[in-house]
Amino acid sequence: MQDAQLPYVSIVIPVFNEERYLPSCLMSLMALRYPKDRYEILLVDNGSTDRTLEIARTFNEVSIHVNEDVKVGAVRNYGVQQAKGSVIVFLDSDCVVNPEWLTDGIRKLTENSGSVIGGQYLLRDDPSWLEKYWILVSPNQSVRETSLLGGCIFIPKEVFLNIGGFDESLNAGEDSDLTARLKREHVSVVIDPSLSVIHLGNPSRVPSFIARQLWHSSDYINGLPHTLRDKTFLLTLAFMAGVLCLLGSIMFMPAAKPMLVVSAILVFACPAVLSAKRIMRTGARYKKLFDYVSIYLVDCLYLIGRSLGVLSGIKNLLSFRPGVKVGRR
């Protein structure tokens, strides 16, 4: 394509207190080889209190918008409302792209007319122990995802508007929800590993990892009965049931050994099932027992965080009162 024939692209980046990784993200966008007059960068701030906006203002190419006290889906939708492009590209502020990323993405979107294309997340160089055994890939490998990731989506603006954009009521999982609605409308969703971005913001410490999983699972209860088709949710429920029965057996029925054994098996089996699924999905191969034990421990943390999210959802449901505004966080 000649430059004048290339579609005008709007890159939408939601931010909230992203001073740590935003410079790397924007610097990578400055190096894009797509014609400068054929794309715009829209940064939508959700009420940052750190140096996020100060950093963004040092990049003249970035258009800054503010939409406070809403959930991430609403932040992204607001960016689309301001966008001039016929193609919308969603990128997260803790992601880094290669110089050909936008050119390749638009070419593939053009070749697959009417489709929506997404990339995947890759590990940064020198990842932490937690990152390494959660992502299970090196920076040059890919995971076989089946759902769009909010940090890397190429979508025609017309398709996005016709589908109704992101669900603004969701705390998390708005990208998976968008994927499901696109597929129900028979829109082709393609996950292309070559468009993957390096994700710098993976939790590297146990508390932040658990907090991330709690946040991601906070809408499980609100999503019923649809959530019952989510295998991860069902595995989380099984893990919770095992933990509760195990604690109950130890505290109130120590003599009930069969229940104690069954509960213990359930608690230990659920993370093992998750680990086996992730290893098979990624094709990861390790020679050391330490690697497999590490993967298992990370999946234990994952299910703990997801269980806390379910409990948080139940608490919010029980404490909800009509007419009371529910905040962003």
C-alpha positions as YAML, in Angstrom:
chain: A
units: angstrom
residues:
- id: 1
  name: MET
  ca: [0.00, 0.00, 0.00]
- id: 2
  name: GLN
  ca: [1.06, 3.57, -0.69]
- id: 3
  name: ASP
  ca: [1.14, 5.79, 2.40]
- id: 4
  name: ALA
  ca: [-1.96, 7.71, 1.29]
- id: 5
  name: GLN
  ca: [-3.89, 4.42, 0.99]
- id: 6
  name: LEU
  ca: [-3.08, 3.25, 4.51]
- id: 7
  name: PRO
  ca: [-5.96, 3.54, 6.98]
- id: 8
  name: TYR
  ca: [-5.74, 6.23, 9.62]
- id: 9
  name: VAL
  ca: [-5.19, 4.49, 12.97]
- id: 10
  name: SER
  ca: [-6.05, 5.57, 16.50]
- id: 11
  name: ILE
  ca: [-3.96, 3.94, 19.23]
- id: 12
  name: VAL
  ca: [-5.92, 4.08, 22.51]
- id: 13
  name: ILE
  ca: [-3.99, 3.69, 25.77]
- id: 14
  name: PRO
  ca: [-5.83, 3.69, 29.14]
- id: 15
  name: VAL
  ca: [-3.69, 4.78, 32.11]
- id: 16
  name: PHE
  ca: [-3.93, 4.97, 35.88]
- id: 17
  name: ASN
  ca: [-0.77, 5.69, 37.87]
- id: 18
  name: GLU
  ca: [1.53, 4.23, 35.21]
- id: 19
  name: GLU
  ca: [4.64, 6.38, 35.71]
- id: 20
  name: ARG
  ca: [6.87, 3.31, 35.99]
- id: 21
  name: TYR
  ca: [6.31, 1.83, 32.53]
- id: 22
  name: LEU
  ca: [4.67, 4.59, 30.50]
- id: 23
  name: PRO
  ca: [7.97, 6.09, 29.24]
- id: 24
  name: SER
  ca: [9.03, 2.72, 27.77]
- id: 25
  name: CYS
  ca: [5.63, 2.25, 26.14]
- id: 26
  name: LEU
  ca: [5.58, 5.70, 24.53]
- id: 27
  name: MET
  ca: [9.22, 5.52, 23.45]
- id: 28
  name: SER
  ca: [8.47, 2.27, 21.61]
- id: 29
  name: LEU
  ca: [5.55, 3.99, 19.84]
- id: 30
  name: MET
  ca: [7.81, 6.85, 18.80]
- id: 31
  name: ALA
  ca: [9.92, 4.30, 16.91]
- id: 32
  name: LEU
  ca: [7.02, 2.91, 14.85]
- id: 33
  name: ARG
  ca: [7.72, 2.77, 11.13]
- id: 34
  name: TYR
  ca: [4.11, 3.44, 10.18]
- id: 35
  name: PRO
  ca: [3.74, 6.88, 8.49]
- id: 36
  name: LYS
  ca: [3.54, 9.55, 11.18]
- id: 37
  name: ASP
  ca: [0.64, 11.33, 9.51]
- id: 38
  name: ARG
  ca: [-1.46, 8.16, 9.39]
- id: 39
  name: TYR
  ca: [-1.89, 7.47, 13.09]
- id: 40
  name: GLU
  ca: [-2.60, 9.19, 16.39]
- id: 41
  name: ILE
  ca: [-1.91, 8.21, 20.01]
- id: 42
  name: LEU
  ca: [-4.70, 8.87, 22.49]
- id: 43
  name: LEU
  ca: [-3.89, 8.48, 26.17]
- id: 44
  name: VAL
  ca: [-6.96, 8.34, 28.44]
- id: 45
  name: ASP
  ca: [-6.24, 8.96, 32.11]
- id: 46
  name: ASN
  ca: [-8.49, 7.50, 34.80]
- id: 47
  name: GLY
  ca: [-7.49, 9.92, 37.56]
- id: 48
  name: SER
  ca: [-3.77, 9.30, 38.07]
- id: 49
  name: THR
  ca: [-2.16, 10.82, 41.14]
- id: 50
  name: ASP
  ca: [1.47, 10.12, 40.23]
- id: 51
  name: ARG
  ca: [3.62, 11.54, 37.40]
- id: 52
  name: THR
  ca: [1.71, 9.78, 34.61]
- id: 53
  name: LEU
  ca: [0.30, 12.94, 33.01]
- id: 54
  name: GLU
  ca: [3.54, 14.85, 33.51]
- id: 55
  name: ILE
  ca: [5.38, 12.14, 31.59]
- id: 56
  name: ALA
  ca: [2.75, 12.00, 28.86]
- id: 57
  name: ARG
  ca: [3.01, 15.75, 28.26]
- id: 58
  name: THR
  ca: [6.69, 15.40, 27.34]
- id: 59
  name: PHE
  ca: [5.59, 13.50, 24.21]
- id: 60
  name: ASN
  ca: [4.15, 16.03, 21.77]
- id: 61
  name: GLU
  ca: [2.67, 13.27, 19.60]
- id: 62
  name: VAL
  ca: [0.38, 12.09, 22.41]
- id: 63
  name: SER
  ca: [-3.15, 13.44, 22.76]
- id: 64
  name: ILE
  ca: [-4.20, 13.42, 26.43]
- id: 65
  name: HIS
  ca: [-7.78, 12.90, 27.58]
- id: 66
  name: VAL
  ca: [-9.26, 12.38, 31.06]
- id: 67
  name: ASN
  ca: [-12.14, 10.16, 32.11]
- id: 68
  name: GLU
  ca: [-12.04, 9.64, 35.87]
- id: 69
  name: ASP
  ca: [-13.74, 7.27, 38.31]
- id: 70
  name: VAL
  ca: [-14.91, 4.71, 35.76]
- id: 71
  name: LYS
  ca: [-13.87, 1.16, 35.00]
- id: 72
  name: VAL
  ca: [-11.30, 0.24, 32.38]
- id: 73
  name: GLY
  ca: [-13.87, -0.64, 29.72]
- id: 74
  name: ALA
  ca: [-15.35, 2.85, 29.99]
- id: 75
  name: VAL
  ca: [-11.86, 4.37, 29.78]
- id: 76
  name: ARG
  ca: [-11.18, 2.53, 26.53]
- id: 77
  name: ASN
  ca: [-14.62, 3.39, 25.12]
- id: 78
  name: TYR
  ca: [-14.04, 7.06, 25.87]
- id: 79
  name: GLY
  ca: [-10.81, 6.92, 23.90]
- id: 80
  name: VAL
  ca: [-12.69, 5.52, 20.90]
- id: 81
  name: GLN
  ca: [-15.18, 8.38, 21.16]
- id: 82
  name: GLN
  ca: [-12.31, 10.84, 20.68]
- id: 83
  name: ALA
  ca: [-10.63, 8.79, 17.93]
- id: 84
  name: LYS
  ca: [-10.37, 9.96, 14.33]
- id: 85
  name: GLY
  ca: [-9.15, 6.69, 12.88]
- id: 86
  name: SER
  ca: [-11.08, 4.09, 10.92]
- id: 87
  name: VAL
  ca: [-9.04, 1.45, 12.78]
- id: 88
  name: ILE
  ca: [-8.72, 1.33, 16.57]
- id: 89
  name: VAL
  ca: [-5.69, -0.24, 18.18]
- id: 90
  name: PHE
  ca: [-5.79, -0.88, 21.93]
- id: 91
  name: LEU
  ca: [-2.49, -0.98, 23.79]
- id: 92
  name: ASP
  ca: [-1.76, -1.01, 27.52]
- id: 93
  name: SER
  ca: [0.64, 1.49, 29.03]
- id: 94
  name: ASP
  ca: [2.88, -1.25, 30.46]
- id: 95
  name: CYS
  ca: [3.48, -2.83, 27.04]
- id: 96
  name: VAL
  ca: [6.32, -2.29, 24.57]
- id: 97
  name: VAL
  ca: [6.02, -2.83, 20.82]
- id: 98
  name: ASN
  ca: [8.55, -3.40, 18.04]
- id: 99
  name: PRO
  ca: [8.97, -0.84, 15.20]
- id: 100
  name: GLU
  ca: [7.04, -2.97, 12.67]
- id: 101
  name: TRP
  ca: [4.17, -3.82, 15.04]
- id: 102
  name: LEU
  ca: [1.64, -1.33, 13.71]
- id: 103
  name: THR
  ca: [2.58, -1.84, 10.04]
- id: 104
  name: ASP
  ca: [2.27, -5.62, 10.38]
- id: 105
  name: GLY
  ca: [-1.00, -5.38, 12.29]
- id: 106
  name: ILE
  ca: [-2.66, -3.10, 9.74]
- id: 107
  name: ARG
  ca: [-1.44, -5.25, 6.85]
- id: 108
  name: LYS
  ca: [-2.90, -8.37, 8.43]
- id: 109
  name: LEU
  ca: [-6.13, -6.59, 9.31]
- id: 110
  name: THR
  ca: [-6.42, -5.46, 5.68]
- id: 111
  name: GLU
  ca: [-5.75, -8.98, 4.42]
- id: 112
  name: ASN
  ca: [-8.47, -10.32, 6.77]
- id: 113
  name: SER
  ca: [-11.23, -7.84, 6.00]
- id: 114
  name: GLY
  ca: [-13.91, -7.63, 8.69]
- id: 115
  name: SER
  ca: [-11.80, -9.52, 11.23]
- id: 116
  name: VAL
  ca: [-10.48, -8.48, 14.61]
- id: 117
  name: ILE
  ca: [-6.85, -9.33, 15.32]
- id: 118
  name: GLY
  ca: [-5.07, -9.57, 18.65]
- id: 119
  name: GLY
  ca: [-1.58, -10.25, 19.86]
- id: 120
  name: GLN
  ca: [-0.30, -11.89, 23.01]
- id: 121
  name: TYR
  ca: [1.90, -10.94, 25.96]
- id: 122
  name: LEU
  ca: [5.58, -11.85, 26.02]
- id: 123
  name: LEU
  ca: [7.93, -11.84, 28.98]
- id: 124
  name: ARG
  ca: [10.44, -9.07, 29.40]
- id: 125
  name: ASP
  ca: [14.13, -9.87, 29.61]
- id: 126
  name: ASP
  ca: [15.25, -11.15, 33.02]
- id: 127
  name: PRO
  ca: [11.78, -11.83, 34.48]
- id: 128
  name: SER
  ca: [11.18, -12.52, 38.15]
- id: 129
  name: TRP
  ca: [10.59, -16.05, 39.46]
- id: 130
  name: LEU
  ca: [6.86, -15.38, 39.64]
- id: 131
  name: GLU
  ca: [6.66, -13.99, 36.10]
- id: 132
  name: LYS
  ca: [8.70, -16.83, 34.64]
- id: 133
  name: TYR
  ca: [6.54, -19.57, 36.07]
- id: 134
  name: TRP
  ca: [3.24, -17.80, 35.42]
- id: 135
  name: ILE
  ca: [3.75, -16.89, 31.76]
- id: 136
  name: LEU
  ca: [5.75, -20.04, 30.91]
- id: 137
  name: VAL
  ca: [7.37, -18.50, 27.84]
- id: 138
  name: SER
  ca: [10.63, -16.80, 26.95]
- id: 139
  name: PRO
  ca: [10.56, -13.39, 25.21]
- id: 140
  name: ASN
  ca: [10.71, -15.12, 21.80]
- id: 141
  name: GLN
  ca: [8.01, -17.69, 22.44]
- id: 142
  name: SER
  ca: [4.25, -17.38, 22.32]
- id: 143
  name: VAL
  ca: [1.24, -18.75, 24.14]
- id: 144
  name: ARG
  ca: [-1.68, -20.16, 22.17]
- id: 145
  name: GLU
  ca: [-4.36, -17.75, 23.36]
- id: 146
  name: THR
  ca: [-7.95, -18.01, 22.15]
- id: 147
  name: SER
  ca: [-9.23, -14.70, 23.54]
- id: 148
  name: LEU
  ca: [-8.32, -11.10, 22.86]
- id: 149
  name: LEU
  ca: [-6.08, -9.38, 25.39]
- id: 150
  name: GLY
  ca: [-6.97, -5.76, 26.11]
- id: 151
  name: GLY
  ca: [-3.35, -4.69, 25.75]
- id: 152
  name: CYS
  ca: [-3.09, -5.64, 22.08]
- id: 153
  name: ILE
  ca: [-6.17, -5.45, 19.83]
- id: 154
  name: PHE
  ca: [-6.58, -4.30, 16.20]
- id: 155
  name: ILE
  ca: [-10.25, -3.66, 15.37]
- id: 156
  name: PRO
  ca: [-12.10, -1.66, 12.69]
- id: 157
  name: LYS
  ca: [-13.88, 1.22, 14.39]
- id: 158
  name: GLU
  ca: [-17.14, 0.33, 12.68]
- id: 159
  name: VAL
  ca: [-17.01, -3.22, 14.04]
- id: 160
  name: PHE
  ca: [-16.21, -1.94, 17.55]
- id: 161
  name: LEU
  ca: [-19.14, 0.50, 17.54]
- id: 162
  name: ASN
  ca: [-21.54, -2.04, 16.08]
- id: 163
  name: ILE
  ca: [-20.73, -4.55, 18.82]
- id: 164
  name: GLY
  ca: [-21.29, -1.88, 21.50]
- id: 165
  name: GLY
  ca: [-17.70, -1.48, 22.63]
- id: 166
  name: PHE
  ca: [-16.44, -2.80, 25.93]
- id: 167
  name: ASP
  ca: [-18.86, -3.62, 28.74]
- id: 168
  name: GLU
  ca: [-18.42, -0.69, 31.10]
- id: 169
  name: SER
  ca: [-19.91, -2.52, 34.09]
- id: 170
  name: LEU
  ca: [-17.08, -5.06, 34.36]
- id: 171
  name: ASN
  ca: [-14.16, -4.62, 36.75]
- id: 172
  name: ALA
  ca: [-12.04, -6.99, 34.67]
- id: 173
  name: GLY
  ca: [-12.39, -9.47, 31.83]
- id: 174
  name: GLU
  ca: [-13.84, -6.89, 29.46]
- id: 175
  name: ASP
  ca: [-11.54, -8.20, 26.72]
- id: 176
  name: SER
  ca: [-12.81, -11.78, 27.09]
- id: 177
  name: ASP
  ca: [-16.37, -10.49, 27.10]
- id: 178
  name: LEU
  ca: [-15.70, -8.53, 23.89]
- id: 179
  name: THR
  ca: [-14.26, -11.68, 22.30]
- id: 180
  name: ALA
  ca: [-17.35, -13.71, 23.20]
- id: 181
  name: ARG
  ca: [-19.73, -11.08, 21.80]
- id: 182
  name: LEU
  ca: [-17.75, -10.75, 18.56]
- id: 183
  name: LYS
  ca: [-17.85, -14.51, 18.03]
- id: 184
  name: ARG
  ca: [-21.59, -14.60, 18.73]
- id: 185
  name: GLU
  ca: [-21.99, -12.06, 15.93]
- id: 186
  name: HIS
  ca: [-19.84, -14.27, 13.68]
- id: 187
  name: VAL
  ca: [-16.97, -11.79, 13.53]
- id: 188
  name: SER
  ca: [-13.67, -13.58, 12.95]
- id: 189
  name: VAL
  ca: [-11.26, -13.19, 15.89]
- id: 190
  name: VAL
  ca: [-7.65, -14.00, 15.04]
- id: 191
  name: ILE
  ca: [-4.86, -14.26, 17.61]
- id: 192
  name: ASP
  ca: [-1.56, -13.67, 15.81]
- id: 193
  name: PRO
  ca: [1.62, -14.37, 17.83]
- id: 194
  name: SER
  ca: [3.68, -12.16, 15.51]
- id: 195
  name: LEU
  ca: [1.82, -9.10, 16.86]
- id: 196
  name: SER
  ca: [2.65, -9.91, 20.47]
- id: 197
  name: VAL
  ca: [3.87, -7.17, 22.78]
- id: 198
  name: ILE
  ca: [6.30, -7.32, 25.68]
- id: 199
  name: HIS
  ca: [4.33, -6.96, 28.90]
- id: 200
  name: LEU
  ca: [6.34, -5.15, 31.56]
- id: 201
  name: GLY
  ca: [3.63, -4.97, 34.19]
- id: 202
  name: ASN
  ca: [3.30, -8.60, 35.23]
- id: 203
  name: PRO
  ca: [3.20, -8.89, 39.04]
- id: 204
  name: SER
  ca: [6.64, -9.85, 40.32]
- id: 205
  name: ARG
  ca: [5.73, -10.26, 44.01]
- id: 206
  name: VAL
  ca: [3.29, -12.61, 45.71]
- id: 207
  name: PRO
  ca: [0.98, -9.94, 47.27]
- id: 208
  name: SER
  ca: [0.58, -8.09, 43.96]
- id: 209
  name: PHE
  ca: [0.02, -11.35, 42.08]
- id: 210
  name: ILE
  ca: [-2.75, -12.41, 44.46]
- id: 211
  name: ALA
  ca: [-4.26, -8.92, 44.33]
- id: 212
  name: ARG
  ca: [-4.27, -9.07, 40.52]
- id: 213
  name: GLN
  ca: [-6.13, -12.40, 40.53]
- id: 214
  name: LEU
  ca: [-8.58, -11.09, 43.13]
- id: 215
  name: TRP
  ca: [-9.34, -8.15, 40.85]
- id: 216
  name: HIS
  ca: [-9.70, -10.32, 37.76]
- id: 217
  name: SER
  ca: [-12.20, -12.62, 39.50]
- id: 218
  name: SER
  ca: [-14.22, -9.93, 41.26]
- id: 219
  name: ASP
  ca: [-16.97, -10.12, 38.59]
- id: 220
  name: TYR
  ca: [-17.43, -13.89, 38.75]
- id: 221
  name: ILE
  ca: [-20.51, -13.62, 40.98]
- id: 222
  name: ASN
  ca: [-22.05, -10.73, 39.07]
- id: 223
  name: GLY
  ca: [-21.62, -12.73, 35.87]
- id: 224
  name: LEU
  ca: [-23.73, -15.68, 36.97]
- id: 225
  name: PRO
  ca: [-25.10, -17.83, 35.34]
- id: 226
  name: HIS
  ca: [-22.80, -17.11, 32.36]
- id: 227
  name: THR
  ca: [-19.76, -17.60, 34.60]
- id: 228
  name: LEU
  ca: [-20.74, -21.22, 35.20]
- id: 229
  name: ARG
  ca: [-19.44, -21.98, 31.69]
- id: 230
  name: ASP
  ca: [-15.99, -20.71, 32.69]
- id: 231
  name: LYS
  ca: [-13.78, -23.70, 33.50]
- id: 232
  name: THR
  ca: [-11.45, -21.57, 35.61]
- id: 233
  name: PHE
  ca: [-14.39, -20.45, 37.74]
- id: 234
  name: LEU
  ca: [-15.49, -24.04, 38.25]
- id: 235
  name: LEU
  ca: [-11.95, -25.05, 39.20]
- id: 236
  name: THR
  ca: [-11.86, -22.14, 41.66]
- id: 237
  name: LEU
  ca: [-15.13, -23.31, 43.22]
- id: 238
  name: ALA
  ca: [-13.76, -26.84, 43.58]
- id: 239
  name: PHE
  ca: [-10.62, -25.47, 45.24]
- id: 240
  name: MET
  ca: [-12.71, -23.33, 47.62]
- id: 241
  name: ALA
  ca: [-14.92, -26.29, 48.49]
- id: 242
  name: GLY
  ca: [-11.86, -28.41, 49.23]
- id: 243
  name: VAL
  ca: [-10.31, -25.75, 51.47]
- id: 244
  name: LEU
  ca: [-13.56, -25.18, 53.40]
- id: 245
  name: CYS
  ca: [-14.17, -28.91, 53.88]
- id: 246
  name: LEU
  ca: [-10.56, -29.47, 54.91]
- id: 247
  name: LEU
  ca: [-10.70, -26.70, 57.51]
- id: 248
  name: GLY
  ca: [-14.10, -27.92, 58.72]
- id: 249
  name: SER
  ca: [-12.83, -31.47, 59.08]
- id: 250
  name: ILE
  ca: [-9.76, -30.39, 61.04]
- id: 251
  name: MET
  ca: [-11.66, -28.06, 63.36]
- id: 252
  name: PHE
  ca: [-14.97, -29.84, 63.92]
- id: 253
  name: MET
  ca: [-14.69, -33.45, 62.74]
- id: 254
  name: PRO
  ca: [-11.09, -34.59, 63.20]
- id: 255
  name: ALA
  ca: [-12.27, -38.20, 63.42]
- id: 256
  name: ALA
  ca: [-13.89, -38.07, 59.97]
- id: 257
  name: LYS
  ca: [-10.79, -39.26, 58.14]
- id: 258
  name: PRO
  ca: [-12.48, -40.04, 54.78]
- id: 259
  name: MET
  ca: [-13.73, -36.46, 54.47]
- id: 260
  name: LEU
  ca: [-10.33, -35.17, 55.53]
- id: 261
  name: VAL
  ca: [-8.59, -37.24, 52.86]
- id: 262
  name: VAL
  ca: [-11.05, -36.32, 50.10]
- id: 263
  name: SER
  ca: [-10.81, -32.62, 50.98]
- id: 264
  name: ALA
  ca: [-7.01, -32.72, 50.99]
- id: 265
  name: ILE
  ca: [-6.96, -34.45, 47.60]
- id: 266
  name: LEU
  ca: [-9.29, -31.80, 46.18]
- id: 267
  name: VAL
  ca: [-7.17, -28.94, 47.50]
- id: 268
  name: PHE
  ca: [-3.94, -30.35, 46.10]
- id: 269
  name: ALA
  ca: [-5.45, -31.63, 42.85]
- id: 270
  name: CYS
  ca: [-6.98, -28.35, 41.64]
- id: 271
  name: PRO
  ca: [-3.65, -26.49, 41.24]
- id: 272
  name: ALA
  ca: [-2.19, -29.63, 39.63]
- id: 273
  name: VAL
  ca: [-4.97, -29.65, 37.03]
- id: 274
  name: LEU
  ca: [-4.32, -25.99, 36.27]
- id: 275
  name: SER
  ca: [-0.56, -26.59, 36.01]
- id: 276
  name: ALA
  ca: [-1.03, -29.54, 33.65]
- id: 277
  name: LYS
  ca: [-3.37, -27.49, 31.47]
- id: 278
  name: ARG
  ca: [-0.91, -24.59, 31.23]
- id: 279
  name: ILE
  ca: [2.07, -26.82, 30.50]
- id: 280
  name: MET
  ca: [0.23, -28.66, 27.73]
- id: 281
  name: ARG
  ca: [-1.16, -25.45, 26.26]
- id: 282
  name: THR
  ca: [2.22, -23.77, 26.02]
- id: 283
  name: GLY
  ca: [4.21, -26.87, 25.12]
- id: 284
  name: ALA
  ca: [6.67, -25.99, 27.89]
- id: 285
  name: ARG
  ca: [9.29, -28.62, 28.68]
- id: 286
  name: TYR
  ca: [11.52, -28.66, 31.75]
- id: 287
  name: LYS
  ca: [14.22, -31.03, 32.97]
- id: 288
  name: LYS
  ca: [14.27, -30.04, 36.64]
- id: 289
  name: LEU
  ca: [11.72, -30.92, 39.29]
- id: 290
  name: PHE
  ca: [12.18, -27.39, 40.68]
- id: 291
  name: ASP
  ca: [10.53, -25.95, 37.57]
- id: 292
  name: TYR
  ca: [7.41, -28.10, 37.90]
- id: 293
  name: VAL
  ca: [7.14, -27.44, 41.63]
- id: 294
  name: SER
  ca: [7.45, -23.71, 40.94]
- id: 295
  name: ILE
  ca: [4.65, -23.83, 38.37]
- id: 296
  name: TYR
  ca: [2.48, -25.71, 40.87]
- id: 297
  name: LEU
  ca: [3.14, -23.16, 43.63]
- id: 298
  name: VAL
  ca: [2.25, -20.27, 41.32]
- id: 299
  name: ASP
  ca: [-1.03, -22.00, 40.46]
- id: 300
  name: CYS
  ca: [-1.75, -22.40, 44.17]
- id: 301
  name: LEU
  ca: [-1.32, -18.64, 44.55]
- id: 302
  name: TYR
  ca: [-3.52, -18.12, 41.51]
- id: 303
  name: LEU
  ca: [-6.40, -20.15, 42.96]
- id: 304
  name: ILE
  ca: [-6.03, -18.43, 46.33]
- id: 305
  name: GLY
  ca: [-6.34, -15.04, 44.63]
- id: 306
  name: ARG
  ca: [-9.29, -16.17, 42.52]
- id: 307
  name: SER
  ca: [-11.02, -17.60, 45.60]
- id: 308
  name: LEU
  ca: [-10.61, -14.29, 47.41]
- id: 309
  name: GLY
  ca: [-12.14, -12.60, 44.38]
- id: 310
  name: VAL
  ca: [-15.18, -14.86, 44.55]
- id: 311
  name: LEU
  ca: [-15.59, -14.11, 48.26]
- id: 312
  name: SER
  ca: [-15.21, -10.40, 47.52]
- id: 313
  name: GLY
  ca: [-17.93, -10.66, 44.87]
- id: 314
  name: ILE
  ca: [-20.26, -12.41, 47.33]
- id: 315
  name: LYS
  ca: [-19.57, -9.74, 49.94]
- id: 316
  name: ASN
  ca: [-20.28, -6.93, 47.47]
- id: 317
  name: LEU
  ca: [-23.50, -8.61, 46.35]
- id: 318
  name: LEU
  ca: [-24.74, -8.99, 49.92]
- id: 319
  name: SER
  ca: [-23.80, -5.43, 50.87]
- id: 320
  name: PHE
  ca: [-25.22, -3.81, 47.71]
- id: 321
  name: ARG
  ca: [-28.10, -1.42, 48.23]
- id: 322
  name: PRO
  ca: [-30.20, 0.00, 45.37]
- id: 323
  name: GLY
  ca: [-29.41, 3.66, 44.75]
- id: 324
  name: VAL
  ca: [-25.94, 3.44, 46.22]
- id: 325
  name: LYS
  ca: [-23.22, 4.32, 43.69]
- id: 326
  name: VAL
  ca: [-20.56, 1.66, 43.29]
- id: 327
  name: GLY
  ca: [-17.11, 3.17, 42.71]
- id: 328
  name: ARG
  ca: [-14.37, 2.18, 40.33]
- id: 329
  name: ARG
  ca: [-12.34, 0.21, 42.86]
...
